[in-house]
Amino acid sequence: MATVNDGLSDFRKMPQREEGVTGFMKGSVLGTISLFKSAFEGTFGVAEAFTGGVSKLALVLNQDGDYLGLREEKIITEKPRNVVEGVGFGC
């Protein structure tokens, strides 16, 4: 996963890699895309980690060992194939 720091680095360096005005413009666009992508991934990565932690805390406080074991096994064996399944798994 890319970090915001990686995006900032790309935003600064990509325009300098290419020659000429067209290359500079292309590098600027690619750097900007990388910056926004990294910021988006970083933001939602933090949100995912936070909600996952809250969910695990709720399970531990509930003290349902059987369900906790089944849930951990399901997380390991089943991975979402697309965004819709990922949202469904989160519910």
Beta strands, then each sheet from edge to edge (+ up, - down):
end
